Amino acid sequence: MSRALTLVFAGLLVLIQYPLWFGKGGWVRAWDLDRQVVAQKKTNDDLKRRNSGLEAEVKDLKNGLEAIEERARFELGMVKDNEVFFQVLESAPQSAATKPPAAK
């Protein structure tokens, strides 16, 4: 009789513990949500850093002419009046097919 009563109590204990571990608000769900919160905080920090950089760039473009001039020079290839632009091209090494035939 006491063995059956012990098994019944053990079964009830397992039934009571199940929602604590695996239920909607259980430990497994809490651990998963905690992991998601940590990942989202990292993403938010990365985006905040990116936004700060973009905000500084916008301020620079609104207030300073140097930033606008730099972009015009490097991205658009523009030059000022009375400036001379030199472009130095590297010569590609000649392949065997384009070399002149050797004299015999």
N, CA, C and O atoms as CSV, one atom per row, in Angstrom:
chain,resi,resn,atom,element,x,y,z
A,1,MET,N,N,0.822,-1.190,0.000
A,1,MET,CA,C,0.000,0.000,0.000
A,1,MET,C,C,0.872,1.262,0.000
A,1,MET,O,O,0.597,2.207,-0.740
A,2,SER,N,N,1.929,1.278,0.835
A,2,SER,CA,C,2.777,2.463,0.911
A,2,SER,C,C,3.582,2.640,-0.381
A,2,SER,O,O,3.902,3.766,-0.764
A,3,ARG,N,N,3.905,1.539,-1.046
A,3,ARG,CA,C,4.641,1.626,-2.318
A,3,ARG,C,C,3.756,2.280,-3.382
A,3,ARG,O,O,4.230,3.125,-4.141
A,4,ALA,N,N,2.502,1.908,-3.446
A,4,ALA,CA,C,1.565,2.506,-4.403
A,4,ALA,C,C,1.361,3.978,-4.096
A,4,ALA,O,O,1.295,4.802,-5.007
A,5,LEU,N,N,1.260,4.309,-2.821
A,5,LEU,CA,C,1.083,5.699,-2.421
A,5,LEU,C,C,2.318,6.530,-2.797
A,5,LEU,O,O,2.180,7.676,-3.224
A,6,THR,N,N,3.505,5.971,-2.646
A,6,THR,CA,C,4.746,6.645,-3.037
A,6,THR,C,C,4.771,6.888,-4.542
A,6,THR,O,O,5.158,7.972,-4.980
A,7,LEU,N,N,4.371,5.911,-5.334
A,7,LEU,CA,C,4.325,6.078,-6.795
A,7,LEU,C,C,3.312,7.136,-7.206
A,7,LEU,O,O,3.566,7.903,-8.135
A,8,VAL,N,N,2.182,7.191,-6.538
A,8,VAL,CA,C,1.159,8.198,-6.847
A,8,VAL,C,C,1.714,9.587,-6.547
A,8,VAL,O,O,1.568,10.503,-7.356
A,9,PHE,N,N,2.354,9.747,-5.384
A,9,PHE,CA,C,2.933,11.038,-5.042
A,9,PHE,C,C,4.060,11.434,-6.006
A,9,PHE,O,O,4.178,12.602,-6.376
A,10,ALA,N,N,4.867,10.486,-6.401
A,10,ALA,CA,C,5.932,10.764,-7.366
A,10,ALA,C,C,5.335,11.184,-8.703
A,10,ALA,O,O,5.835,12.112,-9.339
A,11,GLY,N,N,4.276,10.515,-9.133
A,11,GLY,CA,C,3.603,10.884,-10.383
A,11,GLY,C,C,3.002,12.271,-10.299
A,11,GLY,O,O,3.099,13.042,-11.254
A,12,LEU,N,N,2.384,12.606,-9.178
A,12,LEU,CA,C,1.830,13.953,-8.993
A,12,LEU,C,C,2.937,15.013,-8.987
A,12,LEU,O,O,2.767,16.104,-9.531
A,13,LEU,N,N,4.059,14.678,-8.373
A,13,LEU,CA,C,5.183,15.603,-8.350
A,13,LEU,C,C,5.689,15.882,-9.768
A,13,LEU,O,O,6.000,17.026,-10.102
A,14,VAL,N,N,5.773,14.847,-10.595
A,14,VAL,CA,C,6.183,15.011,-11.993
A,14,VAL,C,C,5.163,15.855,-12.743
A,14,VAL,O,O,5.548,16.727,-13.522
A,15,LEU,N,N,3.873,15.619,-12.529
A,15,LEU,CA,C,2.835,16.413,-13.203
A,15,LEU,C,C,2.869,17.879,-12.778
A,15,LEU,O,O,2.589,18.770,-13.580
A,16,ILE,N,N,3.212,18.123,-11.518
A,16,ILE,CA,C,3.299,19.504,-11.046
A,16,ILE,C,C,4.539,20.184,-11.632
A,16,ILE,O,O,4.488,21.371,-11.955
A,17,GLN,N,N,5.633,19.467,-11.772
A,17,GLN,CA,C,6.886,20.028,-12.262
A,17,GLN,C,C,6.877,20.283,-13.771
A,17,GLN,O,O,7.591,21.166,-14.245
A,18,TYR,N,N,6.103,19.547,-14.513
A,18,TYR,CA,C,6.112,19.663,-15.975
A,18,TYR,C,C,5.844,21.104,-16.438
A,18,TYR,O,O,6.613,21.628,-17.245
A,19,PRO,N,N,4.771,21.765,-15.951
A,19,PRO,CA,C,4.556,23.144,-16.415
A,19,PRO,C,C,5.685,24.093,-16.006
A,19,PRO,O,O,5.975,25.061,-16.709
A,20,LEU,N,N,6.318,23.808,-14.864
A,20,LEU,CA,C,7.416,24.661,-14.428
A,20,LEU,C,C,8.574,24.616,-15.419
A,20,LEU,O,O,9.195,25.644,-15.690
A,21,TRP,N,N,8.866,23.450,-15.956
A,21,TRP,CA,C,9.992,23.301,-16.871
A,21,TRP,C,C,9.616,23.523,-18.324
A,21,TRP,O,O,10.344,24.201,-19.049
A,22,PHE,N,N,8.500,22.970,-18.763
A,22,PHE,CA,C,8.188,22.962,-20.194
A,22,PHE,C,C,6.927,23.726,-20.558
A,22,PHE,O,O,6.569,23.763,-21.735
A,23,GLY,N,N,6.247,24.329,-19.615
A,23,GLY,CA,C,5.007,25.052,-19.890
A,23,GLY,C,C,5.263,26.387,-20.568
A,23,GLY,O,O,6.396,26.719,-20.919
A,24,LYS,N,N,4.198,27.139,-20.745
A,24,LYS,CA,C,4.269,28.414,-21.459
A,24,LYS,C,C,5.210,29.404,-20.768
A,24,LYS,O,O,5.909,30.165,-21.437
A,25,GLY,N,N,5.227,29.396,-19.450
A,25,GLY,CA,C,6.111,30.296,-18.717
A,25,GLY,C,C,7.219,29.550,-18.013
A,25,GLY,O,O,7.723,30.016,-16.992
A,26,GLY,N,N,7.607,28.408,-18.530
A,26,GLY,CA,C,8.588,27.554,-17.856
A,26,GLY,C,C,10.018,28.016,-18.044
A,26,GLY,O,O,10.296,28.983,-18.754
A,27,TRP,N,N,10.924,27.296,-17.384
A,27,TRP,CA,C,12.336,27.633,-17.409
A,27,TRP,C,C,12.937,27.543,-18.811
A,27,TRP,O,O,13.761,28.375,-19.190
A,28,VAL,N,N,12.533,26.554,-19.564
A,28,VAL,CA,C,13.084,26.396,-20.915
A,28,VAL,C,C,12.719,27.609,-21.769
A,28,VAL,O,O,13.557,28.133,-22.503
A,29,ARG,N,N,11.482,28.045,-21.671
A,29,ARG,CA,C,11.033,29.230,-22.426
A,29,ARG,C,C,11.764,30.486,-21.940
A,29,ARG,O,O,12.151,31.335,-22.743
A,30,ALA,N,N,11.951,30.598,-20.619
A,30,ALA,CA,C,12.653,31.762,-20.064
A,30,ALA,C,C,14.094,31.803,-20.546
A,30,ALA,O,O,14.590,32.875,-20.893
A,31,TRP,N,N,14.773,30.677,-20.579
A,31,TRP,CA,C,16.150,30.634,-21.073
A,31,TRP,C,C,16.215,31.031,-22.545
A,31,TRP,O,O,17.120,31.755,-22.960
A,32,ASP,N,N,15.250,30.554,-23.331
A,32,ASP,CA,C,15.222,30.892,-24.754
A,32,ASP,C,C,14.978,32.389,-24.945
A,32,ASP,O,O,15.626,33.025,-25.777
A,33,LEU,N,N,14.050,32.945,-24.180
A,33,LEU,CA,C,13.784,34.377,-24.292
A,33,LEU,C,C,14.991,35.205,-23.849
A,33,LEU,O,O,15.277,36.249,-24.435
A,34,ASP,N,N,15.690,34.747,-22.830
A,34,ASP,CA,C,16.889,35.446,-22.384
A,34,ASP,C,C,17.949,35.444,-23.481
A,34,ASP,O,O,18.607,36.461,-23.703
A,35,ARG,N,N,18.121,34.337,-24.156
A,35,ARG,CA,C,19.072,34.248,-25.263
A,35,ARG,C,C,18.675,35.204,-26.395
A,35,ARG,O,O,19.532,35.852,-26.996
A,36,GLN,N,N,17.381,35.286,-26.678
A,36,GLN,CA,C,16.911,36.188,-27.734
A,36,GLN,C,C,17.132,37.650,-27.358
A,36,GLN,O,O,17.475,38.470,-28.210
A,37,VAL,N,N,16.933,37.975,-26.075
A,37,VAL,CA,C,17.146,39.352,-25.609
A,37,VAL,C,C,18.606,39.743,-25.755
A,37,VAL,O,O,18.904,40.854,-26.193
A,38,VAL,N,N,19.519,38.855,-25.397
A,38,VAL,CA,C,20.950,39.137,-25.521
A,38,VAL,C,C,21.315,39.364,-26.993
A,38,VAL,O,O,22.061,40.289,-27.313
A,39,ALA,N,N,20.792,38.524,-27.879
A,39,ALA,CA,C,21.085,38.683,-29.310
A,39,ALA,C,C,20.524,39.996,-29.840
A,39,ALA,O,O,21.173,40.669,-30.640
A,40,GLN,N,N,19.318,40.368,-29.399
A,40,GLN,CA,C,18.711,41.616,-29.873
A,40,GLN,C,C,19.475,42.828,-29.345
A,40,GLN,O,O,19.616,43.821,-30.059
A,41,LYS,N,N,19.967,42.764,-28.115
A,41,LYS,CA,C,20.756,43.872,-27.570
A,41,LYS,C,C,22.035,44.066,-28.369
A,41,LYS,O,O,22.444,45.200,-28.619
A,42,LYS,N,N,22.671,42.967,-28.773
A,42,LYS,CA,C,23.891,43.070,-29.581
A,42,LYS,C,C,23.578,43.709,-30.928
A,42,LYS,O,O,24.323,44.565,-31.404
A,43,THR,N,N,22.470,43.288,-31.542
A,43,THR,CA,C,22.057,43.874,-32.819
A,43,THR,C,C,21.774,45.358,-32.658
A,43,THR,O,O,22.178,46.163,-33.498
A,44,ASN,N,N,21.076,45.729,-31.574
A,44,ASN,CA,C,20.763,47.139,-31.328
A,44,ASN,C,C,22.030,47.966,-31.130
A,44,ASN,O,O,22.120,49.085,-31.636
A,45,ASP,N,N,23.014,47.428,-30.397
A,45,ASP,CA,C,24.271,48.153,-30.200
A,45,ASP,C,C,24.997,48.373,-31.523
A,45,ASP,O,O,25.531,49.454,-31.772
A,46,ASP,N,N,25.013,47.345,-32.372
A,46,ASP,CA,C,25.650,47.487,-33.691
A,46,ASP,C,C,24.945,48.558,-34.511
A,46,ASP,O,O,25.598,49.373,-35.163
A,47,LEU,N,N,23.634,48.559,-34.483
A,47,LEU,CA,C,22.876,49.553,-35.255
A,47,LEU,C,C,23.049,50.962,-34.684
A,47,LEU,O,O,23.076,51.934,-35.439
A,48,LYS,N,N,23.165,51.078,-33.362
A,48,LYS,CA,C,23.404,52.394,-32.758
A,48,LYS,C,C,24.750,52.949,-33.207
A,48,LYS,O,O,24.868,54.133,-33.523
A,49,ARG,N,N,25.776,52.078,-33.234
A,49,ARG,CA,C,27.096,52.520,-33.704
A,49,ARG,C,C,27.022,52.974,-35.159
A,49,ARG,O,O,27.590,54.004,-35.523
A,50,ARG,N,N,26.322,52.207,-35.984
A,50,ARG,CA,C,26.183,52.556,-37.406
A,50,ARG,C,C,25.432,53.881,-37.561
A,50,ARG,O,O,25.822,54.726,-38.367
A,51,ASN,N,N,24.357,54.060,-36.792
A,51,ASN,CA,C,23.584,55.293,-36.874
A,51,ASN,C,C,24.398,56.499,-36.422
A,51,ASN,O,O,24.278,57.580,-36.999
A,52,SER,N,N,25.218,56.326,-35.402
A,52,SER,CA,C,26.069,57.430,-34.947
A,52,SER,C,C,27.032,57.858,-36.040
A,52,SER,O,O,27.245,59.051,-36.257
A,53,GLY,N,N,27.610,56.890,-36.723
A,53,GLY,CA,C,28.514,57.205,-37.828
A,53,GLY,C,C,27.803,57.925,-38.957
A,53,GLY,O,O,28.322,58.890,-39.518
A,54,LEU,N,N,26.610,57.449,-39.285
A,54,LEU,CA,C,25.852,58.105,-40.354
A,54,LEU,C,C,25.414,59.505,-39.941
A,54,LEU,O,O,25.401,60.418,-40.765
A,55,GLU,N,N,25.056,59.679,-38.673
A,55,GLU,CA,C,24.656,60.999,-38.190
A,55,GLU,C,C,25.830,61.977,-38.263
A,55,GLU,O,O,25.652,63.132,-38.649
A,56,ALA,N,N,27.017,61.523,-37.899
A,56,ALA,CA,C,28.198,62.381,-37.991
A,56,ALA,C,C,28.493,62.745,-39.440
A,56,ALA,O,O,28.877,63.876,-39.735
A,57,GLU,N,N,28.314,61.794,-40.333
A,57,GLU,CA,C,28.560,62.068,-41.752
A,57,GLU,C,C,27.548,63.072,-42.301
A,57,GLU,O,O,27.907,63.951,-43.084
A,58,VAL,N,N,26.299,62.948,-41.898
A,58,VAL,CA,C,25.271,63.900,-42.342
A,58,VAL,C,C,25.583,65.298,-41.820
A,58,VAL,O,O,25.475,66.274,-42.563
A,59,LYS,N,N,25.973,65.405,-40.535
A,59,LYS,CA,C,26.337,66.714,-39.972
A,59,LYS,C,C,27.502,67.323,-40.747
A,59,LYS,O,O,27.499,68.513,-41.061
A,60,ASP,N,N,28.491,66.498,-41.048
A,60,ASP,CA,C,29.660,66.972,-41.776
A,60,ASP,C,C,29.275,67.461,-43.166
A,60,ASP,O,O,29.768,68.491,-43.627
A,61,LEU,N,N,28.397,66.723,-43.829
A,61,LEU,CA,C,27.978,67.129,-45.172
A,61,LEU,C,C,27.129,68.396,-45.136
A,61,LEU,O,O,27.186,69.200,-46.067
A,62,LYS,N,N,26.343,68.586,-44.078
A,62,LYS,CA,C,25.509,69.786,-43.982
A,62,LYS,C,C,26.333,71.019,-43.646
A,62,LYS,O,O,26.047,72.107,-44.144
A,63,ASN,N,N,27.349,70.864,-42.812
A,63,ASN,CA,C,28.081,72.022,-42.297
A,63,ASN,C,C,29.404,72.291,-42.998
A,63,ASN,O,O,29.792,73.452,-43.131
A,64,GLY,N,N,30.098,71.277,-43.442
A,64,GLY,CA,C,31.433,71.491,-43.979
A,64,GLY,C,C,31.510,71.264,-45.466
A,64,GLY,O,O,30.981,70.282,-45.987
A,65,LEU,N,N,32.165,72.167,-46.140
A,65,LEU,CA,C,32.350,72.021,-47.578
A,65,LEU,C,C,33.460,71.043,-47.914
A,65,LEU,O,O,33.524,70.533,-49.033
A,66,GLU,N,N,34.346,70.775,-46.942
A,66,GLU,CA,C,35.448,69.854,-47.201
A,66,GLU,C,C,34.945,68.447,-47.481
A,66,GLU,O,O,35.478,67.753,-48.348
A,67,ALA,N,N,33.933,68.032,-46.758
A,67,ALA,CA,C,33.395,66.683,-46.962
A,67,ALA,C,C,32.739,66.570,-48.335
A,67,ALA,O,O,32.862,65.540,-48.999
A,68,ILE,N,N,32.055,67.608,-48.757
A,68,ILE,CA,C,31.413,67.600,-50.068
A,68,ILE,C,C,32.476,67.574,-51.159
A,68,ILE,O,O,32.353,66.853,-52.149
A,69,GLU,N,N,33.528,68.379,-50.962
A,69,GLU,CA,C,34.609,68.411,-51.946
A,69,GLU,C,C,35.321,67.056,-52.026
A,69,GLU,O,O,35.651,66.586,-53.115
A,70,GLU,N,N,35.547,66.446,-50.888
A,70,GLU,CA,C,36.212,65.141,-50.865
A,70,GLU,C,C,35.388,64.092,-51.615
A,70,GLU,O,O,35.930,63.305,-52.391
A,71,ARG,N,N,34.096,64.089,-51.379
A,71,ARG,CA,C,33.241,63.126,-52.102
A,71,ARG,C,C,33.239,63.406,-53.595
A,71,ARG,O,O,33.285,62.477,-54.402
A,72,ALA,N,N,33.186,64.666,-53.966
A,72,ALA,CA,C,33.184,65.007,-55.390
A,72,ALA,C,C,34.479,64.555,-56.054
A,72,ALA,O,O,34.460,64.083,-57.190
A,73,ARG,N,N,35.586,64.693,-55.366
A,73,ARG,CA,C,36.870,64.292,-55.937
A,73,ARG,C,C,37.003,62.777,-56.066
A,73,ARG,O,O,37.361,62.271,-57.129
A,74,PHE,N,N,36.713,62.055,-54.983
A,74,PHE,CA,C,36.993,60.619,-54.983
A,74,PHE,C,C,35.888,59.785,-55.625
A,74,PHE,O,O,36.175,58.782,-56.279
A,75,GLU,N,N,34.654,60.177,-55.452
A,75,GLU,CA,C,33.565,59.362,-55.995
A,75,GLU,C,C,33.170,59.774,-57.412
A,75,GLU,O,O,32.767,58.935,-58.217
A,76,LEU,N,N,33.287,61.067,-57.712
A,76,LEU,CA,C,32.847,61.547,-59.020
A,76,LEU,C,C,34.002,61.948,-59.936
A,76,LEU,O,O,33.791,62.214,-61.119
A,77,GLY,N,N,35.215,61.993,-59.397
A,77,GLY,CA,C,36.376,62.332,-60.216
A,77,GLY,C,C,36.427,63.782,-60.625
A,77,GLY,O,O,37.017,64.099,-61.658
A,78,MET,N,N,35.835,64.674,-59.862
A,78,MET,CA,C,35.800,66.092,-60.211
A,78,MET,C,C,37.094,66.780,-59.780
A,78,MET,O,O,37.753,66.341,-58.837
A,79,VAL,N,N,37.449,67.849,-60.469
A,79,VAL,CA,C,38.615,68.659,-60.134
A,79,VAL,C,C,38.190,70.117,-60.074
A,79,VAL,O,O,37.174,70.501,-60.654
A,80,LYS,N,N,38.975,70.930,-59.368
A,80,LYS,CA,C,38.689,72.362,-59.277
A,80,LYS,C,C,39.174,73.067,-60.544
A,80,LYS,O,O,39.921,72.500,-61.341
A,81,ASP,N,N,38.740,74.291,-60.708
A,81,ASP,CA,C,39.253,75.111,-61.805
A,81,ASP,C,C,40.747,75.323,-61.601
A,81,ASP,O,O,41.220,75.408,-60.468
A,82,ASN,N,N,41.471,75.406,-62.679
A,82,ASN,CA,C,42.919,75.634,-62.676
A,82,ASN,C,C,43.696,74.495,-62.035
A,82,ASN,O,O,44.822,74.707,-61.584
A,83,GLU,N,N,43.133,73.297,-61.980
A,83,GLU,CA,C,43.859,72.125,-61.504
A,83,GLU,C,C,44.120,71.213,-62.687
A,83,GLU,O,O,43.351,71.183,-63.647
A,84,VAL,N,N,45.202,70.481,-62.607
A,84,VAL,CA,C,45.543,69.516,-63.645
A,84,VAL,C,C,45.437,68.132,-63.024
A,84,VAL,O,O,45.962,67.882,-61.939
A,85,PHE,N,N,44.758,67.248,-63.719
A,85,PHE,CA,C,44.544,65.889,-63.212
A,85,PHE,C,C,45.438,64.934,-63.977
A,85,PHE,O,O,45.399,64.896,-65.206
A,86,PHE,N,N,46.238,64.167,-63.270
A,86,PHE,CA,C,47.096,63.155,-63.873
A,86,PHE,C,C,46.603,61.793,-63.430
A,86,PHE,O,O,46.307,61.580,-62.254
A,87,GLN,N,N,46.518,60.881,-64.370
A,87,GLN,CA,C,46.141,59.502,-64.044
A,87,GLN,C,C,47.272,58.604,-64.503
A,87,GLN,O,O,47.638,58.603,-65.678
A,88,VAL,N,N,47.819,57.844,-63.578
A,88,VAL,CA,C,48.931,56.954,-63.883
A,88,VAL,C,C,48.377,55.547,-63.973
A,88,VAL,O,O,47.802,55.027,-63.017
A,89,LEU,N,N,48.557,54.941,-65.132
A,89,LEU,CA,C,48.078,53.587,-65.339
A,89,LEU,C,C,49.249,52.622,-65.255
A,89,LEU,O,O,50.308,52.860,-65.836
A,90,GLU,N,N,49.052,51.552,-64.538
A,90,GLU,CA,C,50.068,50.511,-64.453
A,90,GLU,C,C,49.996,49.681,-65.721
A,90,GLU,O,O,48.907,49.337,-66.180
A,91,SER,N,N,51.157,49.355,-66.292
A,91,SER,CA,C,51.133,48.517,-67.488
A,91,SER,C,C,51.006,47.069,-67.049
A,91,SER,O,O,51.658,46.642,-66.096
A,92,ALA,N,N,50.178,46.325,-67.737
A,92,ALA,CA,C,49.960,44.917,-67.420
A,92,ALA,C,C,51.127,44.104,-67.969
A,92,ALA,O,O,51.644,44.422,-69.040
A,93,PRO,N,N,51.550,43.063,-67.258
A,93,PRO,CA,C,52.632,42.223,-67.799
A,93,PRO,C,C,52.163,41.524,-69.064
A,93,PRO,O,O,51.015,41.092,-69.167
A,94,GLN,N,N,53.076,41.420,-70.027
A,94,GLN,CA,C,52.710,40.800,-71.298
A,94,GLN,C,C,52.641,39.293,-71.142
A,94,GLN,O,O,53.491,38.679,-70.498
A,95,SER,N,N,51.621,38.711,-71.740
A,95,SER,CA,C,51.515,37.251,-71.705
A,95,SER,C,C,52.300,36.669,-72.885
A,95,SER,O,O,52.756,37.413,-73.754
A,96,ALA,N,N,52.455,35.376,-72.915
A,96,ALA,CA,C,53.222,34.713,-73.978
A,96,ALA,C,C,52.575,34.919,-75.341
A,96,ALA,O,O,53.275,34.961,-76.352
A,97,ALA,N,N,51.270,35.046,-75.385
A,97,ALA,CA,C,50.561,35.197,-76.662
A,97,ALA,C,C,50.790,36.572,-77.258
A,97,ALA,O,O,50.737,36.710,-78.481
A,98,THR,N,N,51.044,37.603,-76.450
A,98,THR,CA,C,51.189,38.959,-76.979
A,98,THR,C,C,52.648,39.379,-77.140
A,98,THR,O,O,52.910,40.450,-77.686
A,99,LYS,N,N,53.599,38.574,-76.684
A,99,LYS,CA,C,55.015,38.909,-76.848
A,99,LYS,C,C,55.433,38.731,-78.300
A,99,LYS,O,O,54.977,37.806,-78.972
A,100,PRO,N,N,56.295,39.610,-78.783
A,100,PRO,CA,C,56.784,39.423,-80.150
A,100,PRO,C,C,57.672,38.185,-80.232
A,100,PRO,O,O,58.302,37.810,-79.243
A,101,PRO,N,N,57.728,37.556,-81.389
A,101,PRO,CA,C,58.559,36.343,-81.518
A,101,PRO,C,C,60.033,36.703,-81.336
A,101,PRO,O,O,60.481,37.773,-81.750
A,102,ALA,N,N,60.758,35.813,-80.725
A,102,ALA,CA,C,62.189,36.023,-80.464
A,102,ALA,C,C,62.983,35.853,-81.765
A,102,ALA,O,O,62.646,35.023,-82.610
A,103,ALA,N,N,64.033,36.647,-81.906
A,103,ALA,CA,C,64.879,36.560,-83.098
A,103,ALA,C,C,65.786,35.344,-82.985
A,103,ALA,O,O,66.260,35.014,-81.897
A,104,LYS,N,N,66.030,34.666,-84.134
A,104,LYS,CA,C,66.889,33.464,-84.130
A,104,LYS,C,C,68.244,33.758,-84.626
A,104,LYS,O,O,69.087,32.863,-84.688
